[in-house]
Amino acid sequence: MSTKASPNRILRALSHRGYAIFTAGNLCSMSGEWIQRVGVGWLVWEMTHSASWLGIIACADMLPAIFISPLAGAYSDRMNRLRFIKIAVSLSSVQPLLLTILYFSGLLNIHIMLGLALYNAISGALRQSAWHSVIPYLVDRESLAPAVALGSVTYNLSRFIGPAIAGPLIATVGPGYTFLLNFISLTGYLIGLQFIKLNREEIKNPRSGNSILSETLEGFRYTVRHPGIAPLIFLLLGSSIGQRPFVDLLPGFAAQVFERGPEALGWMVSLVGLGALLGGLFLAMRPSVRGQSFIAINAVLLGAIGLMIFATSQQFWLALVGLTIAGSSLSLSGVGTMSLVQMAVEDNMRGRVMSIYGLIFRSGPALGTLIMGFAAEYVGLRLPVIFGAGICVFFWAITIRNRATIAKHVEIDAPRVTSKIIEAKAAE
């Protein structure tokens, strides 16, 4: 096997028709999601001029994943995964449609936005669990790692495209059209899903007689007992709380710290996306997952450095450099971890384990944004972000000491080997 990074691995993953359609639909829908996310953030700031409300809305948009994601993962291990994602996307399309109608009718206020953010959190948790669990059934095993990384490339390309569209759109016609574009993009994604077939037969959870709750708890036990997955999820928790919340505080930084408008906000979010896009491309072109735990773990430290540059900068251009560095680390750490977990986990546990990943990925930033938003009301926006960088360094320092053990159990191509390790550990 070649040891050099190559775009051929990306092309191999895209040669699977179902995955290619799935990826194109994801790019469309996630671009719409980021367009709306910038629109929501700017509208919340215009309504309230409060960092606390930015934190509350961000928290409402993600925190319910704590309750929904594990159950959704258990259901995805039982259900037809393709049908499950169709249901999730259909539910997700309701929220931007209601935002559009309420905004243009003049009925939208901050409390309605809070309620719709909560609804979006529930449908988003379902959608994310379905997304994580369906990818291995759209490609062959050799293409799984680049397919997961390419999913991040798609996400971060949309993170670049969406805000770049949203900034000028808000400045010229207002945030209402960001909601409409998101609804259109989700509708297009749902249409594309009708043309997808799974690449191989699904492996269902053989203990279907158990309750959803017991199967959910089984997923948690599997995760915390896994000698490779558990520490990576621990590190993801730290970076999710300490690093990822800064994205939801960018409207406040654009307007209050740097005294600029929605175009500047678009640039800030886009450059986070550009950095993440470059990180995702790097991972997608790597020849194997060997050495990826080293990258994923140390990317958290890189993210802390980027946050420090951003939060302490007095110059807008230097802040943009810090945001690009932080964005690249988001991809290298988050997607690097996701790829390793996907390679190590057993098929019949995949939905539940990936739902735990999704739980932390969504609820961690929600909790962090809520805390940082309230703190910013008293100490300004810069200090909470600096404190978040410190949290990242703390979690990195604990995890890097176990890197060799982590690599031994996740940088592999045979997931059932790890299940025997877990069973032996549970019997001790």
SEROLUM-628029 format. One record per residue: y, z, x of N, C-alpha, C in turn; residue in three letters. Coordinates in steps of 0.05 Angstrom, whole numbers, padded with zeros to 5 digits, always signed. Layout:
<rs>
YZXYZXYZXALA...
</rs>
This chain:
<rs>
-00024+00000+00017+00000+00000+00000+00025+00000+00018MET+00044-00016+00010+00069-00017+00026+00084+00010+00024SER+00096+00017+00046+00112+00042+00046+00141+00037+00043THR+00149+00012+00038+00177+00005+00035+00185+00004+00006LYS+00210+00012+00000+00220+00009-00027+00221-00020-00035ALA+00214-00026-00059+00214-00054-00067+00220-00057-00097SER+00237-00078-00103+00242-00083-00132+00218-00094-00147PRO+00197-00102-00132+00173-00112-00145+00160-00091-00163ASN+00163-00066-00156+00152-00045-00173+00166-00043-00200ARG+00192-00048-00200+00207-00050-00225+00198-00073-00241ILE+00195-00096-00228+00187-00121-00242+00159-00118-00254LEU+00141-00103-00239+00114-00099-00249+00115-00083-00275ARG+00132-00062-00275+00134-00045-00300+00144-00062-00323ALA+00165-00079-00317+00177-00095-00339+00159-00119-00347LEU+00138-00124-00332+00119-00146-00340+00103-00138-00365SER+00102-00112-00371+00089-00103-00396+00108-00108-00419HIS+00101-00125-00437+00119-00134-00458+00130-00111-00475ARG+00112-00093-00483+00120-00070-00499+00141-00053-00485GLY+00136-00048-00459+00154-00032-00444+00181-00046-00440TYR+00181-00072-00436+00206-00087-00433+00223-00085-00458ALA+00210-00088-00482+00225-00086-00507+00235-00058-00511ILE+00218-00039-00504+00225-00010-00507+00250-00004-00489PHE+00250-00014-00465+00272-00009-00446+00298-00022-00455THR+00296-00047-00465+00320-00061-00475+00331-00046-00499ALA+00314-00036-00517+00323-00021-00540+00336+00005-00532GLY+00324+00018-00511+00335+00043-00501+00363+00039-00489ASN+00367+00017-00474+00393+00011-00463+00414+00007-00484LEU+00406-00007-00505+00424-00011-00528+00432+00015-00542CYS+00411+00031-00549+00416+00055-00564+00430+00076-00548SER+00423+00079-00522+00435+00100-00506+00464+00093-00498MET+00470+00067-00496+00498+00059-00492+00514+00067-00516SER+00504+00063-00540+00517+00071-00564+00520+00101-00565GLY+00500+00116-00556+00501+00145-00556+00523+00155-00537GLU+00526+00143-00514+00547+00151-00495+00575+00143-00504TRP+00576+00120-00518+00602+00113-00530+00611+00134-00550ILE+00592+00143-00567+00598+00163-00587+00603+00190-00573GLN+00589+00197-00553+00592+00223-00540+00620+00226-00528ARG+00631+00204-00516+00658+00205-00506+00677+00208-00530VAL+00672+00193-00551+00689+00194-00575+00689+00222-00587GLY+00666+00234-00589+00665+00261-00600+00680+00281-00583VAL+00676+00279-00556+00689+00298-00538+00720+00296-00540GLY+00730+00271-00541+00759+00267-00543+00770+00276-00569TRP+00755+00270-00591+00764+00278-00618+00765+00309-00620LEU+00744+00322-00609+00744+00352-00610+00768+00363-00595VAL+00773+00351-00572+00796+00361-00556+00823+00356-00571TRP+00826+00333-00584+00850+00327-00599+00853+00346-00623GLU+00831+00353-00635+00831+00371-00659+00838+00399-00651MET+00828+00409-00628+00829+00437-00621+00844+00444-00596THR+00844+00426-00576+00855+00431-00549+00842+00457-00538HIS+00817+00460-00542+00802+00484-00535+00777+00477-00519SER+00774+00489-00495+00750+00486-00479+00727+00500-00493ALA+00733+00521-00508+00712+00536-00523+00699+00518-00543SER+00715+00502-00558+00704+00484-00578+00688+00462-00565TRP+00696+00452-00541+00680+00433-00527+00652+00445-00521LEU+00652+00470-00513+00627+00484-00508+00610+00488-00532GLY+00623+00496-00554+00609+00501-00579+00596+00475-00590ILE+00611+00453-00590+00600+00428-00600+00577+00419-00582ILE+00580+00421-00556+00559+00413-00537+00535+00430-00541ALA+00539+00456-00545+00517+00475-00550+00502+00468-00576CYS+00517+00463-00597+00505+00456-00623+00489+00430-00621ALA+00499+00412-00604+00486+00386-00602+00460+00387-00586ASP+00455+00409-00572+00431+00410-00555+00414+00436-00558MET+00426+00458-00565+00412+00484-00564+00388+00485-00584LEU+00390+00473-00608+00366+00474-00626+00341+00463-00614PRO+00344+00448-00592+00320+00438-00579+00301+00460-00570ALA+00311+00484-00566+00295+00507-00559+00272+00511-00580ILE+00279+00507-00605+00260+00512-00627+00245+00486-00634PHE+00258+00464-00632+00246+00439-00642+00229+00425-00621ILE+00237+00424-00596+00223+00409-00576+00193+00417-00573SER+00187+00443-00570+00158+00449-00567+00141+00441-00590PRO+00151+00445-00615+00136+00437-00638+00133+00406-00640LEU+00155+00392-00632+00154+00363-00632+00134+00353-00612ALA+00132+00367-00589+00112+00359-00569+00084+00362-00580GLY+00078+00384-00594+00052+00388-00605+00045+00367-00626ALA+00065+00360-00643+00061+00338-00663+00056+00312-00649TYR+00070+00306-00627+00067+00280-00614+00039+00278-00601SER+00026+00300-00594-00001+00300-00584-00022+00295-00607ASP-00013+00298-00631-00030+00294-00654-00026+00267-00667ARG-00001+00258-00669+00007+00234-00684+00005+00209-00667MET+00006+00186-00681+00010+00161-00668+00038+00161-00656ASN+00040+00158-00629+00065+00162-00615+00086+00142-00623ARG+00078+00117-00628+00097+00096-00635+00109+00102-00662LEU+00092+00111-00681+00102+00118-00708+00122+00141-00706ARG+00115+00160-00689+00131+00184-00685+00159+00177-00675PHE+00161+00158-00656+00187+00151-00645+00203+00135-00666ILE+00190+00119-00682+00204+00105-00703+00217+00124-00723LYS+00202+00145-00731+00213+00165-00749+00237+00179-00736ILE+00234+00186-00710+00256+00200-00696+00281+00183-00694ALA+00278+00158-00688+00302+00140-00686+00315+00137-00714VAL+00299+00134-00734+00310+00131-00762+00326+00156-00769SER+00316+00179-00762+00331+00204-00768+00357+00205-00751LEU+00356+00196-00726+00379+00197-00709+00402+00179-00719SER+00395+00157-00733+00416+00139-00742+00433+00150-00765SER+00423+00171-00778+00438+00182-00801+00465+00195-00791VAL+00464+00209-00769+00488+00223-00760+00512+00206-00753GLN+00509+00184-00737+00532+00167-00732+00543+00153-00757PRO+00524+00147-00776+00533+00135-00801+00551+00154-00817LEU+00543+00180-00819+00559+00199-00833+00585+00204-00818LEU+00585+00205-00792+00610+00209-00777+00629+00186-00782LEU+00619+00162-00783+00636+00138-00789+00649+00140-00816THR+00632+00146-00836+00643+00147-00864+00663+00169-00867ILE+00657+00193-00856+00675+00216-00859+00701+00212-00843LEU+00699+00199-00820+00724+00195-00803+00743+00176-00818TYR+00733+00154-00827+00750+00134-00839+00759+00141-00867PHE+00745+00161-00880+00754+00171-00906+00774+00194-00903SER+00778+00203-00878+00797+00225-00873+00786+00252-00879GLY+00759+00255-00882+00747+00280-00890+00735+00296-00866LEU+00736+00283-00843+00722+00296-00820+00740+00318-00808LEU+00727+00342-00804+00741+00364-00791+00722+00376-00770ASN+00731+00396-00756+00716+00407-00734+00690+00421-00744ILE+00691+00433-00767+00667+00447-00778+00646+00427-00787HIS+00654+00405-00798+00635+00384-00805+00623+00372-00780ILE+00639+00368-00760+00629+00358-00734+00608+00377-00722MET+00613+00403-00726+00594+00423-00716+00567+00420-00731LEU+00568+00417-00757+00544+00414-00773+00529+00389-00765GLY+00543+00367-00761+00530+00342-00754+00519+00343-00726LEU+00532+00358-00708+00522+00362-00681+00495+00377-00682ALA+00493+00396-00700+00467+00411-00703+00445+00392-00713LEU+00452+00375-00733+00433+00355-00743+00424+00337-00720TYR+00444+00327-00704+00437+00309-00683+00419+00322-00662ASN+00423+00348-00658+00406+00362-00639+00377+00362-00648ALA+00372+00365-00674+00345+00365-00684+00332+00338-00682ILE+00346+00317-00691+00335+00290-00689+00332+00281-00660SER+00351+00290-00643+00350+00283-00615+00326+00295-00601GLY+00320+00320-00608+00297+00333-00596+00271+00319-00603ALA+00269+00310-00628+00245+00295-00637+00244+00269-00622LEU+00266+00255-00619+00267+00229-00606+00260+00232-00576ARG+00270+00253-00563+00265+00256-00535+00235+00262-00530GLN+00223+00279-00546+00195+00285-00544+00178+00260-00547SER+00185+00244-00566+00171+00219-00571+00174+00200-00548ALA+00199+00198-00537+00204+00180-00515+00188+00187-00490TRP+00187+00213-00483+00172+00222-00459+00142+00216-00462HIS+00131+00220-00486+00102+00218-00489+00092+00189-00493SER+00110+00171-00500+00100+00144-00506+00100+00126-00482VAL+00116+00131-00461+00118+00113-00438+00091+00108-00425ILE+00074+00129-00420+00049+00124-00406+00030+00105-00422PRO+00036+00100-00447+00019+00083-00463+00031+00054-00466TYR+00052+00050-00452+00065+00023-00451+00060+00008-00425LEU+00051+00023-00404+00046+00011-00378+00020+00021-00367VAL+00010+00007-00345-00014+00018-00332-00005+00041-00313ASP-00025+00055-00303-00019+00079-00287-00004+00073-00262ARG-00009+00051-00249+00005+00044-00225+00035+00040-00230GLU+00041+00032-00254+00069+00027-00261+00083+00051-00273SER+00069+00073-00276+00081+00096-00290+00105+00108-00276LEU+00103+00113-00250+00125+00125-00236+00150+00108-00236ALA+00148+00081-00230+00172+00065-00232+00182+00061-00261PRO+00163+00063-00280+00172+00060-00308+00188+00084-00317ALA+00180+00108-00308+00195+00133-00314+00222+00131-00301VAL+00223+00123-00275+00248+00121-00260+00266+00100-00272ALA+00254+00078-00281+00269+00056-00294+00281+00066-00320LEU+00267+00084-00333+00279+00097-00357+00304+00111-00351GLY+00305+00124-00327+00329+00137-00318+00351+00117-00311SER+00343+00095-00298+00362+00074-00292+00375+00064-00318VAL+00359+00060-00338+00369+00051-00364+00388+00071-00376THR+00380+00096-00375+00397+00118-00386+00424+00119-00371TYR+00423+00117-00345+00447+00120-00329+00464+00095-00329ASN+00451+00072-00333+00467+00047-00336+00482+00049-00362LEU+00469+00060-00383+00483+00064-00408+00506+00085-00405SER+00501+00104-00388+00521+00125-00382+00546+00113-00368ARG+00541+00090-00355+00563+00076-00342+00577+00057-00362PHE+00560+00042-00377+00571+00022-00396+00585+00036-00419ILE+00572+00056-00431+00583+00069-00455+00611+00080-00451GLY+00615+00098-00432+00642+00108-00428+00663+00087-00420PRO+00654+00066-00405+00672+00045-00398+00682+00030-00422ALA+00666+00028-00443+00674+00016-00468+00690+00036-00485ILE+00681+00061-00485+00693+00082-00502+00722+00088-00495ALA+00728+00090-00470+00756+00097-00462+00776+00078-00473GLY+00775+00052-00467+00794+00033-00479+00792+00031-00509PRO+00768+00034-00520+00765+00033-00549+00780+00056-00563LEU+00777+00080-00553+00791+00103-00564+00821+00099-00562ILE+00830+00089-00538+00858+00086-00533+00871+00065-00552ALA+00856+00045-00560+00867+00023-00576+00863+00026-00606THR+00839+00034-00615+00833+00034-00644+00824+00062-00653VAL+00820+00081-00635+00812+00108-00644+00782+00113-00641GLY+00774+00139-00642+00746+00147-00638+00727+00139-00660PRO+00737+00132-00684+00719+00126-00706+00701+00103-00700GLY+00710+00083-00685+00694+00060-00679+00672+00066-00659TYR+00674+00088-00644+00652+00096-00627+00628+00105-00643THR+00633+00117-00666+00611+00126-00683+00597+00102-00696PHE+00614+00082-00704+00603+00058-00716+00585+00043-00697LEU+00594+00040-00672+00578+00025-00652+00552+00040-00646LEU+00552+00066-00646+00527+00081-00642+00507+00075-00665ASN+00517+00075-00689+00499+00069-00712+00487+00041-00709PHE+00503+00021-00702+00494-00006-00698+00473-00007-00676ILE+00478+00007-00654+00459+00006-00632+00432+00019-00639SER+00432+00040-00654+00407+00053-00663+00392+00035-00682LEU+00406+00021-00699+00393+00002-00718+00379-00020-00702THR+00393-00030-00681+00380-00051-00665+00355-00041-00651GLY+00356-00016-00641+00333-00004-00628+00310-00002-00647TYR+00315+00007-00672+00294+00010-00692+00281-00017-00698LEU+00297-00038-00699+00286-00065-00704+00267-00073-00681ILE+00276-00067-00656+00260-00074-00632+00233-00060-00632GLY+00233-00035-00641+00208-00019-00641+00186-00032-00659LEU+00194-00048-00678+00174-00061-00695+00157-00081-00680GLN+00166-00090-00657+00152-00111-00642+00136-00100-00618PHE+00133-00073-00617+00119-00061-00595+00091-00052-00603ILE+00071-00057-00585+00044-00046-00588+00038-00030-00563LYS+00022-00009-00567+00014+00008-00544-00005-00008-00526LEU-00002-00002-00500-00017-00016-00479-00046-00007-00477ASN-00052+00017-00485-00079+00028-00484-00083+00048-00507ARG-00108+00055-00511-00115+00074-00532-00104+00102-00526GLU-00092+00114-00546-00081+00141-00543-00104+00161-00541GLU-00099+00182-00524-00117+00204-00521-00105+00227-00537ILE-00118+00234-00559-00107+00255-00576-00117+00283-00567LYS-00103+00303-00576-00111+00330-00570-00138+00336-00585ASN-00159+00342-00570-00185+00346-00583-00187+00371-00600PRO-00168+00390-00597-00169+00415-00612-00151+00413-00637ARG-00154+00392-00652-00136+00387-00674-00140+00407-00697SER-00162+00424-00696-00166+00444-00716-00147+00468-00712GLY-00135+00471-00689-00117+00493-00684-00091+00488-00698ASN-00076+00510-00702-00050+00508-00714-00030+00496-00694SER-00008+00486-00705+00013+00475-00687+00024+00496-00669ILE+00027+00521-00679+00038+00542-00663+00019+00548-00639LEU-00007+00550-00644-00026+00556-00623-00026+00534-00602SER-00024+00509-00611-00024+00487-00592+00002+00486-00576GLU+00024+00495-00589+00049+00496-00575+00048+00517-00553THR+00037+00541-00559+00033+00562-00540+00015+00554-00517LEU-00006+00538-00524-00024+00527-00504-00009+00510-00484GLU+00011+00494-00493+00027+00478-00476+00044+00495-00456GLY+00055+00517-00467+00070+00535-00449+00052+00548-00428PHE+00028+00556-00436+00009+00568-00417+00002+00548-00395ARG-00004+00524-00403-00012+00503-00384+00011+00499-00364TYR+00036+00498-00373+00058+00493-00356+00063+00515-00336THR+00063+00540-00345+00070+00563-00327+00047+00568-00307VAL+00023+00560-00314+00000+00564-00296-00003+00542-00275ARG+00010+00520-00280+00007+00497-00262+00022+00502-00236HIS+00009+00502-00213+00022+00510-00187+00043+00490-00178PRO+00043+00466-00189+00063+00446-00181+00085+00443-00202GLY+00077+00441-00227+00096+00436-00249+00114+00460-00254ILE+00103+00484-00253+00118+00509-00260+00143+00512-00242ALA+00141+00510-00215+00166+00514-00199+00186+00491-00203PRO+00177+00467-00209+00195+00445-00214+00210+00450-00241LEU+00197+00460-00261+00210+00467-00286+00230+00490-00282ILE+00223+00509-00265+00241+00531-00258+00266+00520-00246PHE+00264+00501-00227+00287+00489-00214+00304+00473-00234LEU+00290+00459-00252+00304+00444-00273+00321+00462-00290LEU+00310+00486-00296+00325+00506-00312+00351+00513-00298LEU+00350+00519-00272+00374+00526-00257+00395+00503-00256GLY+00386+00479-00251+00405+00457-00250+00415+00449-00277SER+00399+00453-00298+00408+00447-00325+00430+00466-00334SER+00428+00492-00327+00448+00511-00334+00473+00510-00316ILE+00468+00506-00290+00490+00507-00270+00504+00481-00265GLY+00490+00458-00267+00502+00433-00259+00509+00415-00283GLN+00490+00411-00301+00494+00390-00321+00517+00396-00341ARG+00525+00421-00346+00546+00425-00365+00573+00413-00358PRO+00578+00406-00333+00605+00396-00326+00611+00370-00341PHE+00591+00355-00349+00596+00329-00363+00611+00334-00389VAL+00603+00355-00403+00615+00361-00429+00643+00374-00427ASP+00650+00382-00403+00677+00393-00399+00697+00373-00388LEU+00687+00348-00384+00705+00327-00373+00729+00321-00390LEU+00727+00321-00417+00751+00317-00433+00774+00336-00426PRO+00766+00361-00422+00786+00382-00414+00797+00376-00386GLY+00780+00369-00367+00790+00362-00340+00809+00338-00341PHE+00801+00317-00357+00818+00293-00358+00846+00300-00369ALA+00847+00315-00391+00872+00320-00404+00888+00343-00392ALA+00874+00365-00385+00888+00389-00377+00892+00391-00347GLN+00870+00386-00332+00871+00390-00303+00885+00367-00289VAL+00877+00342-00296+00889+00319-00283+00911+00305-00300PHE+00915+00315-00324+00937+00306-00341+00937+00276-00345GLU+00913+00266-00354+00910+00238-00359+00898+00234-00387ARG+00894+00209-00395+00886+00202-00422+00856+00194-00424GLY+00849+00181-00446+00821+00174-00451+00810+00154-00431PRO+00828+00136-00420+00818+00117-00400+00808+00132-00376GLU+00822+00153-00367+00813+00169-00344+00786+00182-00350ALA+00783+00192-00375+00758+00205-00383+00736+00184-00381LEU+00741+00160-00390+00721+00139-00388+00713+00134-00359GLY+00732+00133-00341+00726+00130-00312+00709+00153-00302TRP+00716+00177-00310+00702+00200-00299+00672+00200-00308MET+00668+00195-00334+00640+00195-00344+00625+00171-00332VAL+00638+00148-00330+00625+00124-00319+00616+00128-00290SER+00633+00141-00274+00625+00145-00246+00602+00165-00243LEU+00601+00185-00261+00577+00202-00262+00553+00184-00267VAL+00555+00166-00286+00534+00147-00293+00527+00129-00270GLY+00548+00119-00256+00543+00101-00233+00526+00115-00211LEU+00534+00140-00205+00519+00155-00185+00490+00159-00194GLY+00487+00166-00219+00460+00170-00229+00444+00144-00230ALA+00457+00122-00236+00444+00096-00236+00433+00089-00208LEU+00449+00094-00187+00441+00088-00160+00417+00106-00152LEU+00418+00131-00160+00396+00149-00155+00370+00140-00169GLY+00373+00132-00194+00350+00122-00209+00338+00097-00197GLY+00355+00078-00188+00345+00054-00175+00329+00060-00150LEU+00340+00079-00135+00326+00087-00110+00298+00098-00117PHE+00296+00114-00137+00269+00125-00144+00251+00104-00155LEU+00262+00085-00171+00246+00064-00183+00234+00046-00162ALA+00247+00042-00140+00238+00023-00119+00220+00037-00098MET+00217+00064-00099+00200+00077-00080+00171+00069-00084ARG+00156+00065-00062+00129+00055-00064+00109+00074-00076PRO+00114+00100-00076+00096+00120-00088+00112+00146-00092SER+00098+00166-00104+00111+00192-00108+00108+00210-00084VAL+00096+00201-00063+00094+00217-00039+00122+00223-00028ARG+00127+00248-00023+00153+00256-00013+00175+00260-00034GLY+00167+00255-00060+00187+00256-00081+00195+00285-00088GLN+00177+00304-00083+00185+00332-00089+00207+00341-00070SER+00207+00331-00045+00228+00337-00026+00255+00327-00036PHE+00255+00302-00046+00279+00290-00057+00289+00305-00081ILE+00271+00310-00100+00279+00323-00126+00290+00351-00121ALA+00278+00366-00103+00288+00393-00098+00315+00393-00084ILE+00317+00377-00062+00342+00377-00047+00365+00363-00061ASN+00359+00347-00081+00380+00335-00097+00396+00356-00112ALA+00384+00378-00118+00399+00400-00132+00421+00411-00113VAL+00414+00414-00088+00434+00422-00068+00456+00402-00065LEU+00449+00376-00065+00468+00354-00064+00487+00356-00088LEU+00476+00362-00112+00492+00364-00136+00512+00387-00134GLY+00504+00409-00122+00523+00432-00118+00546+00424-00100ALA+00540+00408-00080+00562+00399-00062+00581+00381-00077ILE+00570+00362-00093+00587+00344-00109+00604+00360-00129GLY+00593+00380-00141+00609+00397-00160+00632+00411-00146LEU+00626+00421-00122+00647+00435-00107+00670+00416-00100MET+00663+00392-00092+00684+00372-00085+00701+00366-00110ILE+00687+00362-00133+00701+00355-00158+00719+00378-00167PHE+00708+00403-00168+00722+00425-00179+00745+00435-00162ALA+00744+00430-00136+00766+00440-00119+00786+00419-00112THR+00781+00394-00120+00799+00372-00112+00825+00373-00128SER+00847+00368-00113+00873+00365-00126+00880+00335-00130GLN+00865+00318-00119+00869+00289-00121+00848+00277-00140GLN+00857+00260-00158+00839+00248-00178+00818+00231-00165PHE+00826+00215-00144+00806+00197-00131+00784+00213-00118TRP+00791+00236-00105+00771+00253-00092+00753+00266-00112LEU+00764+00273-00135+00747+00284-00157+00727+00264-00166ALA+00735+00238-00167+00716+00217-00175+00694+00214-00155LEU+00700+00218-00129+00678+00217-00109+00658+00240-00114VAL+00669+00264-00119+00651+00287-00125+00634+00282-00149GLY+00646+00269-00170+00630+00263-00194+00608+00243-00189LEU+00613+00223-00171+00593+00204-00165+00570+00217-00150THR+00576+00235-00131+00555+00250-00117+00539+00267-00136ILE+00553+00281-00154+00539+00298-00174+00522+00281-00192ALA+00532+00258-00200+00516+00240-00217+00490+00231-00204GLY+00492+00224-00178+00468+00215-00164+00447+00237-00163SER+00457+00262-00159+00438+00284-00158+00425+00290-00185SER+00440+00285-00207+00428+00289-00233+00403+00272-00237LEU+00405+00247-00227+00383+00228-00230+00360+00235-00210SER+00367+00240-00185+00347+00245-00165+00331+00270-00171LEU+00344+00291-00182+00330+00315-00188+00316+00313-00215SER+00330+00305-00236+00318+00304-00263+00296+00284-00265GLY+00301+00259-00256+00281+00239-00259+00259+00242-00239VAL+00266+00251-00214+00245+00257-00195+00226+00277-00205GLY+00236+00298-00218+00219+00319-00230+00202+00307-00253THR+00215+00291-00270+00201+00280-00293+00178+00262-00284MET+00182+00245-00264+00161+00228-00254+00137+00244-00243SER+00143+00265-00228+00122+00281-00217+00106+00295-00238LEU+00119+00305-00258+00105+00318-00281+00088+00298-00296VAL+00099+00275-00301+00084+00254-00315+00059+00246-00300GLN+00060+00245-00274+00037+00238-00258+00016+00260-00257MET+00025+00285-00259+00006+00308-00255-00006+00318-00281ALA+00007+00314-00304-00003+00326-00329-00026+00310-00341VAL-00043+00324-00355-00065+00311-00369-00055+00297-00395GLU-00069+00276-00403-00060+00261-00426-00059+00277-00451ASP-00079+00294-00456-00079+00309-00481-00059+00332-00482ASN-00046+00337-00459-00025+00358-00458+00002+00346-00454MET+00004+00320-00451+00028+00306-00443+00052+00312-00462ARG+00047+00309-00488+00069+00313-00506+00081+00341-00505GLY+00063+00361-00503+00073+00389-00503+00087+00396-00476ARG+00076+00387-00454+00089+00392-00428+00116+00378-00426VAL+00116+00353-00434+00141+00338-00432+00162+00348-00452MET+00153+00360-00474+00172+00372-00493+00185+00397-00481SER+00170+00411-00463+00182+00434-00449+00203+00424-00429ILE+00197+00402-00416+00216+00389-00398+00241+00382-00415TYR+00237+00369-00438+00259+00361-00455+00274+00385-00466GLY+00260+00407-00472+00273+00431-00482+00294+00441-00462LEU+00285+00443-00437+00303+00454-00416+00325+00433-00410ILE+00318+00408-00410+00337+00387-00404+00360+00386-00425PHE+00354+00393-00450+00374+00392-00471+00387+00420-00475ARG+00371+00441-00476+00383+00467-00483+00396+00481-00460SER+00387+00475-00435+00400+00487-00412+00429+00480-00409GLY+00436+00454-00410+00464+00446-00410+00480+00457-00433PRO+00467+00460-00456+00481+00470-00480+00489+00499-00475ALA+00471+00515-00465+00477+00543-00459+00498+00545-00437LEU+00495+00529-00416+00514+00529-00394+00542+00521-00403GLY+00544+00500-00420+00570+00490-00429+00583+00511-00447THR+00567+00525-00464+00578+00546-00481+00591+00568-00464LEU+00576+00577-00443+00586+00598-00426+00611+00589-00410ILE+00609+00565-00398+00631+00555-00382+00656+00550-00400MET+00651+00540-00424+00674+00535-00442+00689+00560-00449GLY+00675+00581-00456+00688+00606-00462+00702+00618-00437PHE+00688+00616-00414+00700+00627-00390+00726+00611-00382ALA+00726+00585-00388+00749+00569-00381+00774+00577-00396ALA+00770+00589-00420+00793+00598-00435+00809+00620-00420GLU+00795+00634-00402+00807+00657-00388+00814+00651-00359TYR+00797+00635-00346+00800+00630-00317+00805+00601-00310VAL+00808+00584-00330+00812+00555-00325+00785+00541-00322GLY+00786+00514-00321+00762+00498-00320+00749+00497-00293LEU+00764+00501-00271+00753+00497-00245+00732+00518-00237ARG+00739+00544-00241+00722+00566-00231+00694+00566-00244LEU+00691+00561-00271+00664+00560-00282+00647+00539-00270PRO+00658+00516-00263+00642+00494-00250+00634+00503-00222VAL+00652+00516-00207+00645+00526-00181+00622+00547-00183ILE+00624+00564-00202+00603+00584-00206+00576+00570-00213PHE+00577+00549-00229+00553+00533-00235+00541+00522-00210GLY+00557+00512-00191+00547+00502-00166+00532+00524-00150ALA+00542+00549-00152+00529+00571-00139+00502+00577-00152GLY+00500+00574-00178+00474+00578-00191+00454+00558-00181ILE+00462+00533-00177+00445+00512-00167+00434+00519-00139CYS+00452+00529-00122+00444+00536-00095+00423+00559-00095VAL+00427+00578-00113+00408+00600-00116+00380+00590-00123PHE+00378+00574-00144+00352+00563-00153+00340+00545-00132PHE+00356+00530-00118+00346+00512-00097+00334+00529-00074TRP+00348+00550-00066+00338+00567-00044+00311+00579-00050ALA+00306+00587-00075+00280+00598-00083+00258+00577-00083ILE+00264+00553-00093+00244+00532-00097+00237+00519-00071THR+00256+00514-00053+00250+00499-00029+00229+00513-00011ILE+00227+00539-00014+00207+00554+00002+00179+00547-00005ARG+00174+00537-00030+00147+00530-00039+00143+00500-00040ASN+00159+00485-00026+00157+00456-00028+00130+00445-00021ARG+00117+00455+00000+00091+00445+00008+00070+00449-00014ALA+00070+00472-00027+00051+00477-00049+00057+00459-00072THR+00082+00456-00079+00089+00438-00101+00079+00410-00096ILE+00085+00399-00072+00077+00372-00065+00047+00369-00067ALA+00032+00389-00058+00003+00387-00059-00008+00382-00087LYS+00005+00393-00107-00006+00392-00134+00007+00372-00152HIS+00030+00360-00144+00042+00340-00162+00045+00312-00150VAL+00044+00310-00124+00046+00284-00111+00018+00272-00109GLU+00006+00267-00132-00022+00258-00133-00024+00236-00154ILE-00047+00224-00156-00051+00202-00175-00076+00207-00192ASP-00084+00233-00195-00108+00240-00210-00102+00266-00225ALA-00091+00265-00249-00082+00290-00262-00104+00309-00269PRO-00129+00300-00272-00150+00319-00280-00158+00338-00258ARG-00152+00331-00233-00157+00349-00211-00141+00374-00215VAL-00116+00371-00223-00099+00395-00227-00108+00412-00249THR-00121+00401-00270-00130+00417-00292-00152+00437-00283SER-00168+00428-00264-00189+00446-00253-00176+00469-00238LYS-00155+00463-00224-00141+00484-00209-00130+00505-00229ILE-00118+00495-00251-00106+00513-00271-00128+00530-00284ILE-00151+00518-00291-00172+00533-00303-00182+00555-00284GLU-00184+00548-00258-00194+00568-00239-00174+00591-00236ALA-00148+00583-00237-00127+00604-00234-00127+00622-00259LYS-00132+00610-00283-00132+00626-00307-00156+00645-00308ALA-00178+00638-00294-00201+00654-00294-00200+00678-00275ALA-00180+00676-00256-00178+00698-00236-00171+00724-00249GLU
</rs>
